Amino acid sequence: MNTNSHRYHITTFGCQMNKADSERMAGVLDNMGFICSDDPNDANIILYNTCSIRDNAEQKVYSYLGRQAKRKHKQPDLTLIVAGCVAQQEGEALLRRVPELDLVMGPQHANRLQDLLEQVFNGNQVVATEPIHIIEDITKPRRDSKITAWVNIIYGCNEHCTYCIVPSVRGVEQSRYPEAIRAEMEDLGRQGYPEITLLGQNIDAYGRDLPGVTPEGRKKHTFTDLLYYVHDVPGVERIRFATSHPRYFTERLIRACAELPKVCEHFHIPFQSGDNKLLKAMARGYTHEKYRRIINKIRELMPDASISADAIVGFPGETDAQFENTLKLVEDIGFDQLNTAAYSPRPGTPAALWENQLSEEVKADRLQRLNHLVGVKAAERSQRYMGRMEEILVEDTNPKNSAQVMGRTRGNRLTFFAGDINELKGKLVKVKITEVRPFSLTGEVI
């Protein structure tokens, strides 16, 4: 097959891990000689990198697939691929539902895309969802940004939260060796990327599957040790990380973040519920008291740190009083940003089979009440920026207003200000904050 005449289009659903996987798969396709197209109807290869955390995201995939399946009847050489979590979850069942599919591949197989496509081009319909050991990827990802870049440090998840499908679709934890991570970061530094986000489904668990023990009796490789190891990579000015788990978040890590100047003072630590009984039912492995101690220690050492989190309302059996405990935690902590969701039963998870499911009306009401409080507290928290000078990493123009420029403070706050994008893009500039709003700031370059 002459791939030079073919184009591909990737649609990505879900989290940062999926976005990073899409960049890796785009890099494979580029290496094979395909050309990226922004228009799916102009592409000969359509790849949907899917998310199964919420039912609405899953249903959207099927809607998109339906349109392309009809197109394939008129264009038989069209190659349809479903990758990611829905692919892993459904496996061969996807082929029965959408027989026009050519390739179904789980997240662990992203690095094998070329091998799998060669099987497809030889006339096979392929399902790749078996567990494998993820090998180092020598293909260069096709980065969506020229300013910030994702670097995976650990794949998979060993947690078994009763509402979450991630462990069954992303496999067990597999940490990359520090040398491989640093080498990728050094390459990004040479390319001029000033900011890198280290990624893991449960990033604080990094290294516990790697061999070695220190003389003090702890694991040789921990996330804290990794931060010290990569902190001096030339060319990289900022380091972020996500996503953290309260069960494994240590004071040693907090002190490292306060000590290392390149590590941004932004922490994304999902709490999911403010009620201990619900946290136990979710199998989260911590209490709301422990969560509060983590946040208090962060703010003790880094008072201006930006704190974001995830929360679920309407988990099976959640009472009014238990929901009030979640509201109280949000009220007491005052998050800079909070991703909220109504509980959505996912196939293969224990909680989906429980009989004490709540009505959609109750879940919608609680979600609305929580979102209102989140907005109020975020607005209060934003006030600390008013009139201050902040160092902004300039990323791009505002899609809604090309006369404005977008950037981020170290706390990951979205910022708008006037300026010449050609001169400022990719640079760190000083900005005086002139207006604060929930989840965003406005300022002017000084």
Solvent accessible surface area in square Angstrom, and as a share of the most:
residue,aa,sasa,rsa
1,M,141,0.63
2,N,97,0.50
3,T,22,0.13
4,N,104,0.53
5,S,80,0.52
6,H,29,0.13
7,R,94,0.34
8,Y,2,0.01
9,H,26,0.12
10,I,33,0.17
11,T,28,0.16
12,T,50,0.29
13,F,20,0.08
14,G,43,0.41
15,C,57,0.34
16,Q,66,0.29
17,M,6,0.03
18,N,1,0.00
19,K,92,0.39
20,A,4,0.03
21,D,2,0.01
22,S,10,0.06
23,E,8,0.04
24,R,18,0.07
25,M,2,0.01
26,A,9,0.07
27,G,3,0.03
28,V,6,0.03
29,L,0,0.00
30,D,55,0.28
31,N,111,0.57
32,M,31,0.14
33,G,24,0.23
34,F,7,0.03
35,I,83,0.42
36,C,41,0.25
37,S,10,0.06
38,D,137,0.71
39,D,68,0.35
40,P,43,0.27
41,N,103,0.53
42,D,70,0.36
43,A,1,0.00
44,N,27,0.14
45,I,2,0.01
46,I,0,0.00
47,L,0,0.00
48,Y,6,0.02
49,N,1,0.01
50,T,0,0.00
51,C,13,0.08
52,S,0,0.00
53,I,54,0.27
54,R,67,0.25
55,D,61,0.32
56,N,112,0.57
57,A,20,0.16
58,E,13,0.06
59,Q,78,0.35
60,K,102,0.43
61,V,0,0.00
62,Y,24,0.09
63,S,59,0.38
64,Y,66,0.25
65,L,0,0.00
66,G,33,0.32
67,R,139,0.51
68,Q,13,0.06
69,A,10,0.07
70,K,147,0.62
71,R,39,0.14
72,K,28,0.12
73,H,131,0.58
74,K,184,0.78
75,Q,51,0.23
76,P,108,0.68
77,D,79,0.41
78,L,2,0.01
79,T,10,0.06
80,L,0,0.00
81,I,0,0.00
82,V,0,0.00
83,A,2,0.01
84,G,1,0.01
85,C,7,0.04
86,V,0,0.00
87,A,0,0.00
88,Q,30,0.13
89,Q,39,0.17
90,E,48,0.22
91,G,9,0.09
92,E,110,0.49
93,A,33,0.25
94,L,1,0.01
95,L,28,0.14
96,R,180,0.66
97,R,139,0.51
98,V,15,0.09
99,P,85,0.54
100,E,38,0.17
101,L,2,0.01
102,D,26,0.13
103,L,0,0.00
104,V,0,0.00
105,M,1,0.00
106,G,1,0.01
107,P,11,0.07
108,Q,12,0.05
109,H,0,0.00
110,A,2,0.01
111,N,29,0.15
112,R,69,0.25
113,L,0,0.00
114,Q,67,0.30
115,D,77,0.40
116,L,3,0.01
117,L,0,0.00
118,E,79,0.35
119,Q,71,0.32
120,V,14,0.08
121,F,58,0.24
122,N,121,0.62
123,G,70,0.67
124,N,78,0.40
125,Q,93,0.41
126,V,15,0.09
127,V,44,0.25
128,A,3,0.02
129,T,28,0.16
130,E,87,0.39
131,P,116,0.73
132,I,48,0.25
133,H,138,0.62
134,I,21,0.11
135,I,119,0.60
136,E,86,0.39
137,D,43,0.22
138,I,166,0.84
139,T,28,0.16
140,K,133,0.56
141,P,30,0.19
142,R,97,0.35
143,R,34,0.12
144,D,121,0.63
145,S,36,0.24
146,K,152,0.64
147,I,12,0.06
148,T,26,0.15
149,A,4,0.03
150,W,54,0.19
151,V,1,0.00
152,N,8,0.04
153,I,0,0.00
154,I,0,0.00
155,Y,23,0.09
156,G,1,0.01
157,C,13,0.08
158,N,66,0.34
159,E,10,0.04
160,H,137,0.61
161,C,10,0.06
162,T,17,0.10
163,Y,23,0.09
164,C,32,0.19
165,I,5,0.03
166,V,8,0.04
167,P,21,0.13
168,S,77,0.50
169,V,1,0.01
170,R,11,0.04
171,G,13,0.13
172,V,99,0.57
173,E,8,0.03
174,Q,21,0.09
175,S,14,0.09
176,R,28,0.10
177,Y,108,0.41
178,P,11,0.07
179,E,105,0.47
180,A,27,0.21
181,I,0,0.00
182,R,45,0.17
183,A,55,0.42
184,E,41,0.18
185,M,0,0.00
186,E,49,0.22
187,D,31,0.16
188,L,3,0.01
189,G,9,0.09
190,R,180,0.66
191,Q,104,0.46
192,G,50,0.48
193,Y,9,0.03
194,P,13,0.08
195,E,0,0.00
196,I,0,0.00
197,T,9,0.05
198,L,0,0.00
199,L,2,0.01
200,G,2,0.02
201,Q,44,0.20
202,N,3,0.01
203,I,0,0.00
204,D,18,0.09
205,A,3,0.02
206,Y,4,0.02
207,G,0,0.00
208,R,85,0.31
209,D,67,0.35
210,L,11,0.06
211,P,89,0.56
212,G,32,0.30
213,V,102,0.58
214,T,24,0.14
215,P,138,0.87
216,E,136,0.61
217,G,57,0.55
218,R,88,0.32
219,K,70,0.30
220,K,110,0.47
221,H,31,0.14
222,T,30,0.17
223,F,5,0.02
224,T,7,0.04
225,D,35,0.18
226,L,3,0.01
227,L,0,0.00
228,Y,92,0.35
229,Y,89,0.34
230,V,0,0.00
231,H,24,0.11
232,D,92,0.47
233,V,1,0.00
234,P,95,0.59
235,G,43,0.42
236,V,1,0.01
237,E,83,0.37
238,R,2,0.01
239,I,1,0.00
240,R,9,0.03
241,F,4,0.02
242,A,11,0.09
243,T,36,0.21
244,S,4,0.02
245,H,11,0.05
246,P,0,0.00
247,R,85,0.31
248,Y,53,0.20
249,F,9,0.04
250,T,68,0.40
251,E,84,0.38
252,R,89,0.32
253,L,4,0.02
254,I,3,0.02
255,R,113,0.41
256,A,0,0.00
257,C,3,0.02
258,A,47,0.36
259,E,112,0.50
260,L,16,0.08
261,P,94,0.59
262,K,42,0.18
263,V,0,0.00
264,C,1,0.01
265,E,48,0.21
266,H,23,0.10
267,F,0,0.00
268,H,24,0.11
269,I,0,0.00
270,P,7,0.05
271,F,1,0.00
272,Q,17,0.07
273,S,1,0.00
274,G,2,0.02
275,D,13,0.07
276,N,54,0.28
277,K,154,0.65
278,L,7,0.03
279,L,0,0.00
280,K,167,0.71
281,A,36,0.28
282,M,0,0.00
283,A,39,0.30
284,R,12,0.05
285,G,44,0.42
286,Y,18,0.07
287,T,56,0.33
288,H,43,0.19
289,E,74,0.33
290,K,58,0.25
291,Y,0,0.00
292,R,49,0.18
293,R,149,0.54
294,I,11,0.06
295,I,2,0.01
296,N,98,0.50
297,K,40,0.17
298,I,0,0.00
299,R,51,0.19
300,E,109,0.49
301,L,55,0.27
302,M,15,0.07
303,P,90,0.57
304,D,66,0.34
305,A,0,0.00
306,S,3,0.02
307,I,0,0.00
308,S,9,0.06
309,A,0,0.00
310,D,37,0.19
311,A,2,0.01
312,I,3,0.01
313,V,0,0.00
314,G,0,0.00
315,F,0,0.00
316,P,4,0.03
317,G,28,0.27
318,E,7,0.03
319,T,69,0.40
320,D,104,0.54
321,A,70,0.54
322,Q,20,0.09
323,F,1,0.01
324,E,79,0.36
325,N,57,0.29
326,T,0,0.00
327,L,23,0.12
328,K,116,0.49
329,L,0,0.00
330,V,1,0.01
331,E,83,0.37
332,D,71,0.37
333,I,15,0.08
334,G,7,0.07
335,F,3,0.01
336,D,1,0.01
337,Q,86,0.38
338,L,13,0.07
339,N,75,0.39
340,T,34,0.20
341,A,19,0.15
342,A,28,0.21
343,Y,7,0.02
344,S,18,0.11
345,P,60,0.38
346,R,7,0.03
347,P,66,0.41
348,G,84,0.80
349,T,5,0.03
350,P,68,0.43
351,A,0,0.00
352,A,27,0.21
353,L,153,0.76
354,W,84,0.29
355,E,176,0.79
356,N,76,0.39
357,Q,69,0.30
358,L,34,0.17
359,S,54,0.35
360,E,116,0.52
361,E,131,0.59
362,V,57,0.33
363,K,7,0.03
364,A,60,0.46
365,D,70,0.36
366,R,14,0.05
367,L,44,0.22
368,Q,131,0.58
369,R,101,0.37
370,L,0,0.00
371,N,67,0.34
372,H,130,0.58
373,L,28,0.14
374,V,8,0.04
375,G,21,0.21
376,V,62,0.35
377,K,24,0.10
378,A,0,0.00
379,A,32,0.25
380,E,98,0.44
381,R,47,0.17
382,S,0,0.00
383,Q,102,0.45
384,R,46,0.17
385,Y,6,0.02
386,M,101,0.45
387,G,40,0.38
388,R,78,0.29
389,M,95,0.42
390,E,24,0.11
391,E,60,0.27
392,I,0,0.00
393,L,0,0.00
394,V,0,0.00
395,E,34,0.15
396,D,60,0.31
397,T,41,0.24
398,N,14,0.07
399,P,116,0.73
400,K,192,0.81
401,N,65,0.33
402,S,96,0.62
403,A,75,0.58
404,Q,53,0.23
405,V,2,0.01
406,M,37,0.17
407,G,0,0.00
408,R,43,0.16
409,T,1,0.01
410,R,56,0.21
411,G,7,0.07
412,N,48,0.25
413,R,8,0.03
414,L,70,0.35
415,T,0,0.00
416,F,28,0.12
417,F,2,0.01
418,A,71,0.55
419,G,40,0.39
420,D,70,0.36
421,I,38,0.19
422,N,138,0.71
423,E,114,0.51
424,L,26,0.13
425,K,90,0.38
426,G,21,0.20
427,K,116,0.49
428,L,58,0.29
429,V,20,0.12
430,K,105,0.45
431,V,0,0.00
432,K,86,0.36
433,I,1,0.00
434,T,58,0.33
435,E,80,0.36
436,V,21,0.12
437,R,102,0.37
438,P,55,0.35
439,F,82,0.34
440,S,15,0.09
441,L,0,0.00
442,T,29,0.17
443,G,6,0.06
444,E,88,0.40
445,V,56,0.32
446,I,120,0.61
